[in-house]
């Protein structure tokens, strides 16, 4: 399978959450995907959270409840260990649909509401850090 070249910033849609064209930072140093959300509550095998953020126009303010995929320890960029719930959802990236595991966390202090990690990228994509939003550019003939 030929790997697709992507930039360091891209757009992704999380279909199950009705989040479309969400700005995402591609982070090869991060193990997994992470999504900004608020008021995270784990209860009876489900996780509830709110998608509310005035800065990111894709966020619709809905409170959602999905099955909890798993809880894992994540070491954040500043070195602190967080316990994060994760969900398994359908995403659309570069015109194709994928199943993806996304951890839920408060990323209010981060520029991008979504982080795309190496587990999702592995075997599918090559990151060109000099490029951005290649998903919005048409395929050019060589």
Buried (B, 14 or more C-beta within 10 A) or exposed (E): EEEBEBBBBBBBBBEBBEBEEBBBBBBEEBBBBBBBBBEBEBEEEBBBBBBBBEEBEBBEEEEBEBEBBEEBEBEEEEEEEEEBBBBBBEBBBBEEEEEBBBBBBBBEEBEBBBBBBBEBBEEBBEBEEEBBEBBEEEEEEE
